[in-house]
C-alpha cells in the first residue's frame, strides 16, 4: 500500500483559503475507542481482505451493512482493475457513505479497506507470498471511520460528511506507483463536480506506539489543513502527532490532491510489522484509535 517516494507530483491548485469560516460551533460527542477496536477485530475475523479473496467479498458486505445502519445514503463505485501484462483482472469496490447530504459544505473522510496480497516485507522469506491480515494497514483507519459514522448519525456536525472506503490501495510492487491506489485513482477520475472543503485520510493509525509525523505531500500541498489539524492535536494534548515532516508517502491522498481536493494523510509509517504477516490485532490499541477519533470529532464539531 504505502510507498515512500521523493518523486514530486504535478498538482493543479492551492487550497483552503476558506477553512472553517462561517460555521457555528457544536458540542463534541464522545468517541468510543473500544467500539472502534471491535470494528478492527471484526474486519480481521474475515482474514486477509485482498481483492479476489473470500475475505474481500465478506468484508464488502460487512462494511455496507455497518454503514447502512447509520445512513440511507450509501452507494458503491464498482470498477475493474486489469493488467494484461501481469494477467490480473480484479473486481473492486469503493464504498461511499454520505451524511447530511443537504449541507453544501462537506468534509471527506477516507481510508482503504483492502489488504496487501503478499507479505513481501516479512523477515521469513517462506511467508512472503502469503497475504497479510492488515490489522493496522487497512483495518485501523476503517475502524475509526465506522465509529465516526455511528456518532455523526446521532449528532449533526458542523459539516456534511462523506466517508469513502477505497479499494485496491495495496496491490502493487514497491517502486511501481501504477500498482497502488487503484480505488482513489478511479474515484478522482470519476468524481464529477464533487468538491469537499477538505479531506483527511486515515492509514495505519492503530499502532500501540502511535507516532504520526507530518506527511510530505500533505504539508506541501495542503499546508493550512496540516496546520489546523496539528493545532487541534496540540489543544487536545495529543503528543502522538509530531511537529515535523518525516516521510513523503504515495498514498490515497495523492490522486485526490492531483484532482484538486485538499486531503492530508494521517499515517504512522514507523511500524515494524508493515507488509508482514505479523500485522495482527495484538500490535494495535484501542487507545490509539481513541486519539485519532477524538481528533477527527474535534475537527467536525468545533470551530477553529
Backbone as CSV, one residue per row, in Angstrom:
resi,resn,N_x,N_y,N_z,CA_x,CA_y,CA_z,C_x,C_y,C_z
1,UNK,0.819,-1.172,0.000,0.000,0.000,0.000,0.846,1.212,0.000
2,UNK,1.419,1.566,1.128,2.165,2.813,1.231,3.523,2.663,0.566
3,UNK,3.928,3.686,-0.135,5.197,3.636,-0.838,5.898,4.960,-0.606
4,UNK,7.043,4.948,0.081,7.799,6.161,0.326,8.472,6.586,-0.968
5,UNK,8.317,7.836,-1.320,8.925,8.325,-2.557,9.191,9.811,-2.438
6,UNK,10.290,10.263,-3.020,10.609,11.689,-3.070,10.215,12.271,-4.431
7,UNK,9.656,11.432,-5.280,9.242,11.888,-6.594,8.132,12.922,-6.469
8,UNK,8.329,14.066,-7.092,7.322,15.134,-6.992,6.140,14.816,-7.880
9,UNK,5.029,15.491,-7.651,3.817,15.298,-8.432,3.292,16.645,-8.875
10,UNK,2.618,16.635,-10.011,2.027,17.871,-10.517,0.638,18.035,-9.914
11,UNK,0.383,19.185,-9.336,-0.923,19.479,-8.751,-1.484,20.747,-9.384
12,UNK,-2.789,20.805,-9.463,-3.437,21.862,-10.237,-3.679,23.163,-9.490
13,UNK,-3.749,23.100,-8.159,-4.115,24.323,-7.453,-3.672,24.288,-6.014
14,UNK,-3.820,25.422,-5.334,-3.594,25.526,-3.897,-4.952,25.719,-3.234
15,UNK,-5.028,25.328,-1.963,-6.348,25.203,-1.375,-6.471,25.929,-0.035
16,UNK,-7.722,25.827,0.457,-8.103,26.145,1.824,-7.973,27.599,2.233
17,UNK,-8.355,28.562,1.394,-8.405,29.927,1.883,-9.622,30.162,2.756
18,UNK,-10.496,29.126,2.810,-11.810,29.304,3.416,-12.005,28.457,4.652
19,UNK,-11.012,27.740,5.102,-11.214,26.657,6.058,-11.831,27.137,7.365
20,UNK,-12.941,26.520,7.696,-13.616,26.721,8.971,-14.083,28.149,9.219
21,UNK,-14.560,28.790,8.166,-15.195,30.093,8.343,-16.694,29.956,8.123
22,UNK,-17.466,30.728,8.849,-18.896,30.783,8.623,-19.678,29.642,9.219
23,UNK,-19.115,28.909,10.165,-19.812,27.799,10.797,-20.134,28.158,12.242
24,UNK,-21.122,27.470,12.792,-21.433,27.638,14.198,-20.914,26.434,14.964
25,UNK,-20.495,26.635,16.199,-19.907,25.550,16.973,-20.987,24.598,17.457
26,UNK,-20.577,23.376,17.736,-21.479,22.345,18.214,-20.724,21.512,19.242
27,UNK,-21.397,21.127,20.319,-20.707,20.356,21.350,-20.232,19.035,20.779
28,UNK,-19.064,18.617,21.207,-18.415,17.445,20.640,-18.847,16.178,21.365
29,UNK,-19.398,15.196,20.645,-19.742,13.925,21.278,-18.484,13.112,21.589
30,UNK,-18.656,12.029,22.319,-17.518,11.212,22.731,-17.253,10.095,21.735
31,UNK,-16.003,9.907,21.426,-15.573,8.781,20.613,-15.345,7.581,21.525
32,UNK,-15.667,6.392,21.047,-15.506,5.172,21.839,-14.417,4.304,21.210
33,UNK,-13.227,4.365,21.781,-12.102,3.614,21.245,-12.302,2.113,21.305
34,UNK,-13.025,1.643,22.304,-13.278,0.201,22.420,-14.208,-0.270,21.299
35,UNK,-15.212,0.523,20.982,-16.079,0.180,19.857,-15.279,0.147,18.547
36,UNK,-14.414,1.129,18.387,-13.593,1.178,17.187,-12.690,-0.049,17.105
37,UNK,-12.114,-0.448,18.231,-11.248,-1.623,18.229,-12.045,-2.884,17.889
38,UNK,-13.298,-2.940,18.343,-14.163,-4.063,17.975,-14.374,-4.097,16.457
39,UNK,-14.502,-2.911,15.842,-14.605,-2.845,14.381,-13.356,-3.410,13.717
40,UNK,-12.203,-3.126,14.296,-10.935,-3.654,13.780,-10.924,-5.176,13.859
41,UNK,-11.310,-5.701,15.002,-11.315,-7.154,15.191,-12.285,-7.835,14.234
42,UNK,-13.447,-7.227,14.038,-14.441,-7.829,13.152,-13.920,-7.929,11.724
43,UNK,-13.211,-6.917,11.265,-12.627,-6.995,9.926,-11.591,-8.106,9.836
44,UNK,-10.770,-8.213,10.859,-9.709,-9.219,10.843,-10.257,-10.643,10.922
45,UNK,-11.457,-10.798,11.470,-12.057,-12.126,11.532,-12.355,-12.692,10.147
46,UNK,-12.430,-11.828,9.146,-12.638,-12.299,7.780,-11.336,-12.770,7.135
47,UNK,-10.217,-12.610,7.836,-8.926,-12.981,7.275,-8.390,-11.896,6.369
48,UNK,-7.395,-12.201,5.546,-6.897,-11.223,4.585,-8.021,-10.749,3.671
49,UNK,-7.974,-9.445,3.308,-9.048,-8.840,2.533,-8.553,-8.312,1.196
50,UNK,-7.597,-9.012,0.631,-7.074,-8.616,-0.671,-8.093,-8.916,-1.766
51,UNK,-8.195,-8.057,-2.783,-9.177,-8.251,-3.849,-9.091,-9.642,-4.471
52,UNK,-10.261,-10.226,-4.684,-10.330,-11.563,-5.247,-10.436,-12.664,-4.216
53,UNK,-10.244,-12.332,-2.947,-10.280,-13.325,-1.880,-11.680,-13.436,-1.286
54,UNK,-11.914,-14.532,-0.582,-13.186,-14.701,0.123,-13.347,-13.638,1.203
55,UNK,-12.236,-13.315,1.891,-12.285,-12.279,2.916,-12.686,-10.924,2.354
56,UNK,-12.257,-10.627,1.159,-12.602,-9.377,0.493,-14.102,-9.312,0.240
57,UNK,-14.680,-10.392,-0.262,-16.115,-10.430,-0.538,-16.941,-10.284,0.743
58,UNK,-16.527,-10.981,1.799,-17.259,-10.907,3.060,-17.146,-9.525,3.694
59,UNK,-15.985,-8.915,3.562,-15.782,-7.596,4.163,-16.584,-6.531,3.419
60,UNK,-16.696,-6.651,2.127,-17.523,-5.714,1.354,-18.946,-5.701,1.901
61,UNK,-19.512,-6.875,2.104,-20.861,-6.972,2.646,-20.928,-6.409,4.067
62,UNK,-19.936,-6.734,4.881,-19.883,-6.244,6.267,-19.877,-4.719,6.311
63,UNK,-19.053,-4.108,5.483,-18.940,-2.645,5.501,-20.234,-1.986,5.029
64,UNK,-20.838,-2.542,4.007,-22.105,-1.991,3.542,-23.180,-2.124,4.615
65,UNK,-23.245,-3.266,5.262,-24.233,-3.472,6.326,-24.021,-2.488,7.472
66,UNK,-22.767,-2.308,7.884,-22.465,-1.399,9.001,-22.858,0.036,8.669
67,UNK,-22.484,0.494,7.494,-22.744,1.889,7.134,-24.222,2.143,6.893
68,UNK,-24.930,1.155,6.342,-26.363,1.336,6.076,-27.182,1.410,7.354
69,UNK,-26.617,1.024,8.479,-27.293,1.208,9.763,-27.332,2.679,10.161
70,UNK,-26.407,3.473,9.604,-26.227,4.844,10.071,-26.637,5.908,9.060
71,UNK,-26.823,5.526,7.818,-27.267,6.495,6.814,-27.960,5.761,5.678
72,UNK,-28.952,6.425,5.097,-29.631,5.861,3.931,-28.881,6.147,2.641
73,UNK,-27.810,6.934,2.750,-27.095,7.375,1.552,-25.765,6.630,1.440
74,UNK,-25.853,5.358,1.121,-24.673,4.519,0.910,-24.714,4.005,-0.519
75,UNK,-23.609,4.144,-1.212,-23.547,3.637,-2.582,-22.178,3.005,-2.831
76,UNK,-22.127,2.192,-3.868,-20.865,1.569,-4.256,-20.405,2.137,-5.589
77,UNK,-19.119,2.186,-5.742,-18.499,2.583,-7.003,-17.677,1.375,-7.452
78,UNK,-18.299,0.538,-8.274,-17.672,-0.712,-8.706,-16.850,-0.478,-9.968
79,UNK,-15.692,-1.104,-10.026,-14.848,-0.979,-11.206,-13.939,-2.193,-11.306
80,UNK,-13.297,-2.347,-12.434,-12.415,-3.487,-12.677,-11.004,-2.974,-12.917
81,UNK,-10.052,-3.567,-12.227,-8.643,-3.274,-12.497,-8.074,-4.447,-13.288
82,UNK,-7.467,-4.136,-14.407,-6.863,-5.198,-15.209,-5.466,-4.798,-15.640
83,UNK,-4.598,-5.779,-15.680,-3.227,-5.608,-16.140,-2.916,-6.804,-17.033
84,UNK,-2.953,-6.588,-18.349,-2.774,-7.689,-19.282,-1.386,-8.302,-19.185
85,UNK,-0.393,-7.460,-18.923,0.977,-7.963,-18.842,1.134,-8.949,-17.692
86,UNK,0.539,-8.602,-16.528,0.631,-9.482,-15.368,-0.555,-10.441,-15.266
87,UNK,-1.466,-10.370,-16.246,-2.639,-11.239,-16.297,-3.475,-11.119,-15.024
88,UNK,-3.747,-9.843,-14.650,-4.546,-9.542,-13.467,-5.856,-8.906,-13.895
89,UNK,-6.952,-9.394,-13.359,-8.251,-8.767,-13.553,-9.018,-8.918,-12.255
90,UNK,-9.292,-7.795,-11.602,-9.891,-7.813,-10.275,-11.122,-6.914,-10.231
91,UNK,-12.161,-7.404,-9.579,-13.364,-6.611,-9.353,-13.229,-5.882,-8.020
92,UNK,-13.332,-4.561,-8.056,-13.071,-3.717,-6.886,-14.280,-2.832,-6.602
93,UNK,-14.344,-2.349,-5.366,-15.475,-1.517,-4.944,-15.027,-0.420,-3.995
94,UNK,-15.254,0.820,-4.373,-15.197,1.922,-3.414,-16.567,2.032,-2.754
95,UNK,-16.577,2.213,-1.446,-17.829,2.318,-0.697,-17.968,3.746,-0.189
96,UNK,-19.083,4.402,-0.522,-19.277,5.816,-0.223,-20.534,5.993,0.630
97,UNK,-20.362,6.567,1.807,-21.487,6.829,2.710,-21.550,8.330,2.982
98,UNK,-22.702,8.924,2.726,-22.873,10.360,2.906,-23.819,10.652,4.066
99,UNK,-23.489,11.698,4.814,-24.270,12.121,5.968,-24.635,13.587,5.797
100,UNK,-25.929,13.891,6.002,-26.456,15.238,5.852,-26.174,15.781,4.445
101,UNK,-26.680,15.074,3.429,-26.393,15.462,2.043,-26.936,16.826,1.664
102,UNK,-27.847,17.374,2.470,-28.375,18.705,2.186,-27.363,19.813,2.466
103,UNK,-26.323,19.510,3.217,-25.308,20.518,3.541,-24.378,20.721,2.341
104,UNK,-24.187,21.972,1.974,-23.312,22.271,0.844,-21.836,22.155,1.203
105,UNK,-21.476,22.596,2.391,-20.075,22.499,2.822,-19.837,21.098,3.374
106,UNK,-18.879,20.383,2.751,-18.708,18.978,3.049,-17.254,18.646,3.365
107,UNK,-17.094,17.602,4.147,-15.767,17.093,4.510,-15.668,15.645,4.051
108,UNK,-14.528,15.295,3.506,-14.259,13.925,3.084,-13.372,13.242,4.122
109,UNK,-13.816,12.093,4.620,-13.007,11.236,5.488,-12.815,9.910,4.760
110,UNK,-11.590,9.411,4.713,-11.369,8.219,3.898,-10.287,7.317,4.484
111,UNK,-10.315,6.070,4.022,-9.335,5.047,4.393,-9.412,3.971,3.313
112,UNK,-8.464,3.055,3.307,-8.576,1.917,2.387,-8.973,0.678,3.167
113,UNK,-9.799,-0.164,2.538,-10.325,-1.331,3.238,-9.715,-2.645,2.764
114,UNK,-8.976,-2.612,1.670,-8.320,-3.822,1.201,-7.017,-4.073,1.963
115,UNK,-6.481,-5.267,1.851,-5.187,-5.587,2.456,-4.228,-6.118,1.387
116,UNK,-2.974,-6.129,1.726,-1.932,-6.471,0.754,-1.951,-7.967,0.435
117,UNK,-1.854,-8.311,-0.859,-1.948,-9.721,-1.240,-0.685,-10.537,-0.994
118,UNK,0.395,-9.897,-0.583,1.615,-10.651,-0.293,2.431,-9.912,0.761
119,UNK,3.064,-10.696,1.641,3.825,-10.143,2.766,5.290,-9.979,2.367
120,UNK,5.532,-9.114,1.395,6.860,-9.034,0.799,7.921,-8.465,1.729
121,UNK,7.510,-7.890,2.866,8.464,-7.369,3.841,8.699,-8.334,5.006
122,UNK,8.102,-9.490,4.948,8.237,-10.423,6.068,9.681,-10.906,6.177
123,UNK,10.229,-10.912,7.405,11.610,-11.399,7.572,11.764,-12.885,7.257
124,UNK,10.655,-13.625,7.315,10.672,-15.039,6.944,10.327,-15.137,5.459
125,UNK,11.324,-15.418,4.650,11.118,-15.410,3.204,10.106,-16.465,2.755
126,UNK,9.884,-17.492,3.547,8.913,-18.520,3.181,7.481,-18.013,3.305
127,UNK,7.290,-16.866,3.965,5.956,-16.312,4.169,5.648,-15.140,3.240
128,UNK,6.609,-14.746,2.431,6.459,-13.507,1.671,5.415,-13.570,0.563
129,UNK,5.001,-14.750,0.172,3.952,-14.874,-0.839,2.565,-14.911,-0.223
130,UNK,2.481,-14.935,1.104,1.185,-15.001,1.773,0.560,-13.614,1.890
131,UNK,-0.775,-13.517,1.854,-1.439,-12.222,2.081,-1.352,-11.835,3.549
132,UNK,-1.420,-10.548,3.819,-1.336,-10.080,5.202,-2.727,-9.904,5.798
133,UNK,-2.793,-9.962,7.128,-4.068,-9.758,7.807,-4.445,-8.277,7.854
134,UNK,-3.451,-7.410,7.943,-3.713,-5.975,7.838,-4.524,-5.382,8.974
135,UNK,-4.193,-5.730,10.208,-4.905,-5.155,11.352,-4.697,-3.649,11.418
136,UNK,-3.463,-3.232,11.214,-3.164,-1.797,11.206,-3.274,-1.235,9.793
137,UNK,-2.652,-1.909,8.840,-2.607,-1.444,7.453,-3.869,-1.873,6.723
138,UNK,-4.936,-1.138,6.990,-6.225,-1.421,6.392,-7.339,-1.306,7.407
139,UNK,-7.329,-2.181,8.417,-8.472,-2.236,9.341,-8.540,-1.036,10.281
140,UNK,-7.412,-0.463,10.653,-7.434,0.575,11.692,-8.137,1.847,11.237
141,UNK,-7.803,2.337,10.052,-8.469,3.540,9.564,-9.955,3.329,9.357
142,UNK,-10.313,2.171,8.799,-11.721,1.841,8.599,-12.439,1.754,9.937
143,UNK,-11.787,1.159,10.931,-12.393,1.008,12.262,-12.771,2.353,12.856
144,UNK,-11.885,3.331,12.738,-12.182,4.675,13.242,-13.362,5.276,12.490
145,UNK,-13.377,5.133,11.181,-14.437,5.762,10.385,-15.790,5.112,10.620
146,UNK,-15.824,3.824,10.897,-17.104,3.184,11.216,-17.673,3.726,12.527
147,UNK,-16.813,3.986,13.494,-17.279,4.577,14.746,-17.682,6.034,14.538
148,UNK,-16.946,6.750,13.707,-17.326,8.122,13.355,-18.708,8.131,12.704
149,UNK,-18.957,7.171,11.823,-20.257,7.085,11.151,-21.384,6.922,12.161
150,UNK,-21.181,6.070,13.142,-22.211,5.871,14.175,-22.484,7.169,14.923
151,UNK,-21.441,7.874,15.266,-21.573,9.081,16.081,-22.254,10.211,15.304
152,UNK,-21.797,10.469,14.080,-22.354,11.608,13.352,-23.787,11.333,12.903
153,UNK,-24.179,10.056,12.835,-25.575,9.757,12.511,-26.507,10.162,13.643
154,UNK,-25.956,10.263,14.846,-26.755,10.591,16.023,-26.704,12.069,16.389
155,UNK,-25.631,12.746,15.991,-25.497,14.168,16.307,-24.884,14.881,15.110
156,UNK,-25.586,15.868,14.607,-25.162,16.557,13.392,-23.906,17.391,13.627
157,UNK,-22.866,17.203,12.815,-21.655,18.014,12.931,-21.797,19.344,12.190
158,UNK,-20.740,20.131,12.197,-20.757,21.412,11.500,-20.840,21.247,9.989
159,UNK,-20.395,20.115,9.508,-20.251,19.880,8.084,-21.128,18.714,7.643
160,UNK,-21.440,18.667,6.349,-21.854,17.410,5.761,-20.612,16.546,5.622
161,UNK,-20.759,15.258,5.820,-19.602,14.361,5.827,-19.802,13.245,4.813
162,UNK,-18.762,12.984,4.042,-18.724,11.847,3.134,-17.589,10.925,3.555
163,UNK,-17.922,9.694,3.865,-16.923,8.688,4.204,-16.724,7.802,2.985
164,UNK,-15.482,7.714,2.524,-15.175,6.858,1.388,-14.137,5.818,1.813
165,UNK,-14.477,4.558,1.606,-13.561,3.456,1.855,-13.046,2.977,0.499
166,UNK,-11.779,3.237,0.252,-11.185,2.932,-1.046,-10.724,1.480,-1.101
167,UNK,-10.915,0.891,-2.263,-10.456,-0.469,-2.515,-9.170,-0.414,-3.345
168,UNK,-8.442,-1.516,-3.360,-7.309,-1.661,-4.260,-6.172,-0.691,-4.018
169,UNK,-5.947,-0.343,-2.769,-4.862,0.595,-2.471,-3.507,-0.102,-2.430
170,UNK,-3.491,-1.390,-2.091,-2.241,-2.006,-1.634,-1.778,-3.189,-2.464
171,UNK,-2.008,-3.170,-3.787,-1.695,-4.357,-4.571,-0.404,-4.328,-5.354
172,UNK,0.334,-3.224,-5.304,1.465,-3.068,-6.212,2.794,-3.561,-5.681
173,UNK,3.739,-3.586,-6.583,5.127,-3.894,-6.236,5.843,-2.597,-5.876
174,UNK,6.707,-2.663,-4.888,7.441,-1.458,-4.489,8.212,-0.885,-5.675
175,UNK,8.096,0.430,-5.822,8.773,1.117,-6.910,7.902,1.338,-8.128
176,UNK,6.728,0.678,-8.179,5.811,0.825,-9.304,4.536,1.487,-8.816
177,UNK,4.418,2.785,-8.995,3.273,3.522,-8.477,1.964,3.154,-9.160
178,UNK,2.048,2.568,-10.359,0.823,2.170,-11.056,0.073,1.067,-10.322
179,UNK,0.747,0.338,-9.470,0.123,-0.778,-8.772,-0.564,-0.410,-7.479
180,UNK,-0.556,0.861,-7.134,-1.125,1.306,-5.868,-2.292,2.274,-6.102
181,UNK,-3.138,2.349,-5.102,-4.189,3.376,-5.028,-5.161,3.322,-6.204
182,UNK,-5.568,2.127,-6.590,-6.499,1.984,-7.712,-7.839,2.641,-7.397
183,UNK,-8.332,2.459,-6.175,-9.640,2.996,-5.820,-9.679,4.506,-5.814
184,UNK,-8.682,5.131,-5.202,-8.665,6.592,-5.151,-8.393,7.195,-6.525
185,UNK,-7.612,6.510,-7.337,-7.395,6.991,-8.711,-8.700,6.947,-9.502
186,UNK,-9.431,5.853,-9.334,-10.700,5.728,-10.054,-11.688,6.788,-9.585
187,UNK,-11.767,6.983,-8.283,-12.675,7.996,-7.751,-12.299,9.378,-8.255
188,UNK,-11.012,9.704,-8.231,-10.559,11.028,-8.657,-10.927,11.311,-10.109
189,UNK,-10.884,10.277,-10.940,-11.212,10.452,-12.356,-12.718,10.518,-12.599
190,UNK,-13.492,10.037,-11.632,-14.937,9.938,-11.829,-15.731,10.670,-10.748
191,UNK,-15.138,11.698,-10.166,-15.782,12.398,-9.059,-16.817,13.419,-9.514
192,UNK,-16.864,13.702,-10.799,-17.797,14.703,-11.298,-17.511,16.067,-10.689
193,UNK,-18.557,16.731,-10.203,-18.375,18.057,-9.621,-18.211,18.014,-8.106
194,UNK,-17.963,16.831,-7.554,-17.787,16.714,-6.105,-16.537,17.482,-5.671
195,UNK,-16.712,18.419,-4.742,-15.598,19.229,-4.271,-15.778,19.548,-2.792
196,UNK,-15.311,18.668,-1.914,-15.419,18.958,-0.480,-14.493,20.102,-0.092
197,UNK,-14.767,20.676,1.076,-13.918,21.753,1.577,-12.506,21.242,1.856
198,UNK,-12.421,20.030,2.405,-11.122,19.405,2.677,-11.366,17.937,2.994
199,UNK,-10.281,17.181,3.085,-10.397,15.766,3.396,-9.257,15.293,4.280
200,UNK,-9.506,14.194,4.993,-8.491,13.572,5.848,-8.484,12.074,5.566
201,UNK,-7.308,11.565,5.243,-7.097,10.145,5.013,-6.480,9.524,6.267
202,UNK,-7.065,8.410,6.711,-6.538,7.683,7.871,-5.921,6.379,7.392
203,UNK,-4.662,6.177,7.720,-3.968,4.962,7.282,-2.958,4.554,8.346
204,UNK,-3.056,3.324,8.817,-2.126,2.813,9.822,-2.134,3.702,11.071
205,UNK,-3.297,3.833,11.671,-3.458,4.701,12.842,-3.719,3.906,14.122
206,UNK,-3.498,2.580,14.077,-3.804,1.753,15.236,-2.620,1.266,16.030
207,UNK,-1.413,1.571,15.595,-0.189,1.104,16.246,-0.195,1.449,17.742
208,UNK,0.154,0.470,18.588,0.209,0.728,20.031,1.137,1.884,20.354
209,UNK,2.238,1.979,19.639,3.205,3.057,19.845,2.990,4.107,18.766
210,UNK,1.877,4.829,18.875,1.444,5.712,17.799,2.321,6.955,17.706
211,UNK,2.840,7.220,16.500,3.642,8.418,16.240,3.385,8.839,14.795
212,UNK,2.663,9.934,14.630,2.278,10.401,13.296,3.016,11.695,12.989
213,UNK,3.889,11.630,12.008,4.612,12.809,11.551,3.844,13.465,10.409
214,UNK,4.124,14.718,10.154,3.523,15.403,9.019,4.005,14.739,7.733
215,UNK,3.046,14.347,6.903,3.400,13.705,5.641,3.789,14.771,4.622
216,UNK,4.801,14.477,3.802,5.415,15.495,2.966,4.499,16.128,1.940
217,UNK,3.753,15.329,1.170,2.862,15.897,0.156,1.724,16.679,0.804
218,UNK,1.248,16.186,1.936,0.195,16.900,2.665,0.687,18.276,3.080
219,UNK,1.881,18.326,3.632,2.443,19.593,4.098,2.705,20.553,2.945
220,UNK,3.088,20.004,1.815,3.433,20.856,0.673,2.204,21.426,-0.015
221,UNK,1.156,20.599,-0.152,0.027,20.983,-0.996,-1.264,21.274,-0.233
222,UNK,-1.304,21.004,1.055,-2.471,21.350,1.877,-1.972,21.870,3.222
223,UNK,-1.106,22.872,3.152,-0.388,23.363,4.328,-1.327,23.843,5.426
224,UNK,-2.344,24.613,5.036,-3.234,25.181,6.049,-4.025,24.098,6.768
225,UNK,-4.367,23.048,6.056,-5.088,21.948,6.687,-4.178,21.193,7.651
226,UNK,-2.955,20.956,7.262,-1.991,20.323,8.180,-1.831,21.170,9.432
227,UNK,-1.674,22.473,9.253,-1.501,23.367,10.412,-2.724,23.307,11.325
228,UNK,-3.913,23.282,10.732,-5.130,23.215,11.529,-5.176,21.923,12.344
229,UNK,-4.939,20.797,11.689,-5.042,19.503,12.364,-4.009,19.388,13.474
230,UNK,-2.803,19.833,13.216,-1.769,19.752,14.259,-2.060,20.720,15.413
231,UNK,-2.669,21.852,15.083,-3.078,22.771,16.145,-4.148,22.144,17.024
232,UNK,-5.112,21.474,16.401,-6.150,20.798,17.171,-5.555,19.688,18.037
233,UNK,-4.631,18.937,17.464,-3.990,17.867,18.228,-3.264,18.420,19.451
234,UNK,-2.606,19.545,19.270,-1.909,20.172,20.397,-2.889,20.599,21.469
235,UNK,-4.024,21.167,21.062,-5.022,21.618,22.036,-5.619,20.452,22.809
236,UNK,-5.621,19.259,22.192,-6.149,18.057,22.841,-5.076,17.293,23.613
237,UNK,-3.852,17.785,23.566,-2.763,17.108,24.267,-2.331,15.818,23.605
238,UNK,-2.497,15.733,22.284,-2.151,14.505,21.561,-0.698,14.580,21.086
239,UNK,0.193,14.142,21.936,1.617,14.199,21.618,2.018,13.180,20.560
240,UNK,1.102,12.295,20.170,1.403,11.303,19.133,1.535,11.953,17.754
241,UNK,1.041,13.172,17.585,1.256,13.894,16.341,2.524,14.734,16.487
242,UNK,3.517,14.406,15.680,4.841,15.010,15.779,4.968,16.188,14.822
243,UNK,5.595,17.234,15.306,5.609,18.501,14.574,6.785,18.605,13.600
244,UNK,6.909,17.616,12.718,7.939,17.659,11.683,7.569,16.694,10.567
245,UNK,8.119,16.940,9.384,7.910,16.056,8.243,8.971,14.961,8.276
246,UNK,8.531,13.717,8.103,9.488,12.606,8.111,9.446,11.793,6.828
247,UNK,8.261,11.665,6.207,8.117,10.828,5.019,7.290,11.538,3.957
248,UNK,7.577,11.218,2.696,6.701,11.520,1.582,6.055,10.205,1.171
249,UNK,4.741,10.126,1.300,4.040,8.869,1.077,3.172,8.948,-0.179
250,UNK,3.335,7.972,-1.066,2.382,7.840,-2.164,1.232,7.003,-1.636
251,UNK,0.148,7.694,-1.252,-0.989,7.068,-0.605,-2.260,7.589,-1.287
252,UNK,-3.420,7.188,-0.787,-4.671,7.545,-1.455,-4.928,9.041,-1.540
253,UNK,-4.244,9.845,-0.733,-4.470,11.290,-0.812,-3.850,11.903,-2.066
254,UNK,-2.844,11.253,-2.642,-2.132,11.856,-3.775,-3.025,11.968,-5.020
255,UNK,-3.749,10.918,-5.439,-4.677,11.118,-6.561,-5.740,12.173,-6.275
256,UNK,-6.165,12.298,-5.016,-7.172,13.300,-4.675,-6.587,14.702,-4.726
257,UNK,-5.374,14.863,-4.230,-4.691,16.150,-4.348,-4.541,16.548,-5.816
258,UNK,-4.151,15.588,-6.625,-3.952,15.856,-8.049,-5.250,16.282,-8.718
259,UNK,-6.382,15.775,-8.203,-7.697,16.134,-8.748,-8.243,17.424,-8.154
260,UNK,-7.463,18.087,-7.290,-7.878,19.376,-6.760,-8.599,19.332,-5.436
261,UNK,-8.601,18.175,-4.768,-9.228,18.071,-3.449,-8.137,18.140,-2.386
262,UNK,-8.206,19.114,-1.467,-7.183,19.210,-0.420,-7.361,18.123,0.632
263,UNK,-6.498,17.132,0.597,-6.567,15.992,1.508,-5.205,15.771,2.135
264,UNK,-5.195,15.500,3.436,-3.937,15.175,4.103,-3.972,13.731,4.593
265,UNK,-2.799,13.169,4.755,-2.632,11.777,5.148,-2.155,11.709,6.596
266,UNK,-2.985,11.119,7.459,-2.545,10.814,8.823,-2.094,9.367,8.830
267,UNK,-0.796,9.148,8.951,-0.236,7.807,8.834,0.965,7.657,9.762
268,UNK,1.003,6.550,10.469,2.156,6.186,11.295,2.970,5.164,10.514
269,UNK,4.006,5.654,9.843,4.800,4.772,8.990,5.944,4.094,9.750
270,UNK,6.160,4.458,11.003,7.177,3.791,11.819,6.553,2.554,12.466
271,UNK,6.244,1.588,11.630,5.511,0.396,12.048,6.278,-0.823,11.559
272,UNK,6.975,-1.523,12.440,7.855,-2.612,12.003,7.136,-3.794,11.375
273,UNK,5.808,-3.861,11.531,5.054,-5.005,11.006,4.433,-4.712,9.640
274,UNK,4.779,-3.578,9.059,4.244,-3.158,7.767,4.560,-4.193,6.698
275,UNK,3.531,-4.636,5.994,3.653,-5.588,4.896,4.281,-6.910,5.330
276,UNK,3.951,-7.328,6.551,4.390,-8.625,7.043,3.186,-9.392,7.587
277,UNK,3.380,-10.674,7.826,2.300,-11.492,8.387,2.061,-11.195,9.854
278,UNK,2.907,-10.393,10.462,2.739,-10.054,11.882,1.921,-8.779,12.102
279,UNK,1.323,-8.236,11.046,0.429,-7.081,11.197,-0.928,-7.594,11.691
280,UNK,-0.989,-7.874,12.985,-2.121,-8.535,13.625,-2.689,-7.652,14.745
281,UNK,-3.907,-7.939,15.228,-4.554,-7.045,16.196,-3.772,-6.800,17.479
282,UNK,-2.948,-7.747,17.890,-2.184,-7.558,19.128,-1.157,-6.438,19.017
283,UNK,-0.872,-5.971,17.810,0.056,-4.852,17.617,-0.673,-3.509,17.675
284,UNK,-2.000,-3.574,17.794,-2.817,-2.363,17.756,-3.454,-2.100,19.114
285,UNK,-3.993,-0.904,19.272,-4.528,-0.489,20.569,-5.779,0.369,20.402
286,UNK,-6.758,0.109,21.259,-7.952,0.960,21.278,-7.592,2.386,21.690
287,UNK,-6.533,2.540,22.481,-6.118,3.875,22.916,-5.639,4.714,21.732
288,UNK,-4.957,4.079,20.794,-4.511,4.807,19.600,-5.698,5.212,18.739
289,UNK,-6.644,4.298,18.563,-7.845,4.625,17.799,-8.628,5.744,18.483
290,UNK,-8.641,5.724,19.802,-9.317,6.762,20.585,-8.726,8.142,20.281
291,UNK,-7.421,8.217,20.234,-6.759,9.502,19.991,-7.127,10.065,18.625
292,UNK,-7.110,9.209,17.620,-7.439,9.679,16.276,-8.922,10.034,16.182
293,UNK,-9.767,9.226,16.799,-11.197,9.528,16.796,-11.508,10.840,17.485
294,UNK,-10.870,11.092,18.620,-11.067,12.364,19.331,-10.667,13.542,18.446
295,UNK,-9.568,13.380,17.733,-9.080,14.451,16.863,-10.066,14.734,15.728
296,UNK,-10.545,13.690,15.074,-11.472,13.879,13.959,-12.773,14.519,14.441
297,UNK,-13.283,14.077,15.574,-14.527,14.659,16.090,-14.332,16.124,16.461
298,UNK,-13.186,16.456,16.993,-12.911,17.855,17.320,-12.976,18.726,16.081
299,UNK,-12.460,18.230,14.980,-12.491,18.976,13.720,-13.913,19.090,13.184
300,UNK,-14.697,18.038,13.359,-16.062,18.033,12.838,-17.034,18.874,13.651
301,UNK,-16.761,19.036,14.939,-17.755,19.661,15.814,-17.329,20.986,16.442
302,UNK,-16.056,21.339,16.335,-15.584,22.567,16.968,-15.063,23.556,15.949
303,UNK,-15.402,24.820,16.128,-14.895,25.862,15.257,-13.405,26.052,15.470
304,UNK,-12.770,26.658,14.470,-11.350,26.989,14.593,-11.133,28.048,15.664
